[in-house]
Amino acid sequence: MDQLQKHLFRYAITAAIFTLVIGTTFYHFIEKWSWVDSYYFCVVTLATIGYGDFVPKTIPGKIFTTIYIFAGVGIITTFISVLIQRWKYRVQSRNSKER
């Protein structure tokens, strides 16, 4: 696999994990949600599912959420794109070795 692709994947997965950790920590301390509920809210929000079972109640929580959505959705989308490219490259490499 190309070195650039390896580095890109590492940066993308690091950014995705960092985004989830920041959001989970923020909601745990500001909204006073449990760690699991905070993590769940972050995943549901960044996956753009938005069930509505958890909603930020504080002003800082609402402001953070708007920024978190704009930044986080882009980061998660980039991670998924890089993940798909990596998978595609591996399939193509395996197919070319079989020929």
N, C-alpha and C positions, 0 to 999 in steps of 0.2 A: 504494500500500500504506500502511496506517495506520502512523504514526510509532512507535506503541507496539510494533507487530509488528516493525518494523525494529530497534528497540533491543533487543527481547527476543531476536531472532535473533542479533544481535551479541554479547550477553551469553552466550547459550547456546553459541555456537561458541567463544567465548573460554574459557569454563569447560571445555568438552570438550578443547580443545587443551592448556590449562593442566594439566588432570588427566593427560593422556597424557604431557606433558613431565615433570611431577613424578614420576610412576611410572617412566618410562623412566630418568630420571636416578638415582632411588633404587636400582633394581635393578642398574643398571650399576655403581655404586660399592659397594653393600652386598653384593650377591650375586656380584659380579665377572663378570657376563654381558656379552656384547658389546652394542653399542648396538642392533643389529637384533634380537637375542634378547630384550633388555629391552623394546623397543617391541612386539614380537610377543606377549610374555607379557601386557603391559598390554591390548592389543586383545582377545586371546583371553579374558582374565579379565573385562574389562568387558562383553564381548558375552555373557557367561555360557556360553561354549562349554566351556572348561576341558578341553583335550585331555589334560593331565597330563604332557606331554613336558618341561615345565619346572616345578619346584617349589622354592619358597624353602627353603633349608637352614639359614639362620641364624635365631636367635631374633628379632632386630629385623626381619628379612625376613618372618617369619611374622606378627608383630604388625602391621606396616605393612600387610601384605596383607589382613588382616581389616578394618582400618579403610578401606583403599583400596577394597575391594569394596563396603562399605556406602555410602560417599560417592560413589564413582565410578559405580556402576550407576545411582544416582539422577540424577547429572549427565548421563550418556550417554542415559538414557531421556528426560529433559527435552529434551535437544538433538534427539533423533529426533522427539519430539512437536512441537516448534516447527518443525522442518524440514517435517514433514508438513502442519502448519497453513499454513505459508508456501506450499507447493506447491498446496494446496487453494484458497487465496485467489487465487493466480495463475490457476489453471484457471477459477475462477468469474469472475474479472475478464475473462479472454479470452472466455469464453462470453457474457457480458453485452454485450461490445463487438460481437460478431458478430451480435447480434439487431437 
